Amino acid sequence: MTSLPESKPGAKKLGLVIDLDTCVGCQACATNCKEWNTSGHMAPLPDRHPYSAGQEGVWFNRVHSYEAGDGEDGRTVHFPRSCLHCETPACVTVCPTGASYKRAEDGIVLVNTDMCIGCQLCAWACPYGAREFDDDQGVMKKCTLCVDRIYNEHIPEERRVPACVSTCPANARHFGDLGDPDSAVSKLVAERGGIELMPELGYKPVNRYLPPRRAPKADAGPPKDAGPLPSQITNPLLRWVDKVLSR
């Protein structure tokens, strides 16, 4: 089985922060992820029945939509799902060949497809359903945080973010070092009460989700003054104007 790198205080933990309050479920993140990665580090990403109702094939990012709450508190929540790049990922420790591994320098969990034998033990071990099996190549694939993009010096620095982050029209996806408490993403998590998925399992996912915020209830306040009745208007000019406008 595969061992994990030694955890050191202050180590870099690259990951995503996803705002469930502003995500509109447009699928732009999933589409751009597919577009970038189908010719990138984990290429190709095959499709199965691409025009069917489901997302069949290899998708590193999938967006699920749910109806949450009742009555006035009800709302549609769009939930993007991808690899969470856990600190202690079960998908790595269960791998019999070392194909699944976690990088010490930035915490990204990757798959070496040259070593993968397609046993799919990692998919069984991952409780988040983040692994995608490529039937064509017989190997497992997954989100890489666009490792071939975020370190690409041929791309302007401001664009060195995962493809899903760069394309989100609602600015619901954020990328950065969650191991640095002073980073923008860490401050955002602290400010909004970001949560990790299923912390009780002990895998310590790095990615965080910002929960939906309750919509403020409209305050009717005191009834507005409807103004004087026509019979109460004493000014002849104003009475004439009121009569004309009331026709």
Sequence and secondary structure as in RCSB ss.txt:
>XXXX:A:sequence
MTSLPESKPGAKKLGLVIDLDTCVGCQACATNCKEWNTSGHMAPLPDRHPYSAGQEGVWFNRVHSYEAGDGEDGR
TVHFPRSCLHCETPACVTVCPTGASYKRAEDGIVLVNTDMCIGCQLCAWACPYGAREFDDDQGVMKKCTLCVDRI
YNEHIPEERRVPACVSTCPANARHFGDLGDPDSAVSKLVAERGGIELMPELGYKPVNRYLPPRRAPKADAGPPKD
AGPLPSQITNPLLRWVDKVLSR
>XXXX:A:secstr
        TT   EEEEEETTT     HHHHHHHHHHTTSTT    BSSTTSSS  B  S EEEEEEESSGGG E
EEEEEE     SS HHHHT SSS EEE TTT  EEE TTT     HHHHH TT   EEETTTTEEE    SHHHH
T TTS GGG S HHHHH TT  EEEEETT TTSHHHHHHHHHT B S GGGS   S EEE           S   
    GGG   HHHHHHHHHHT 
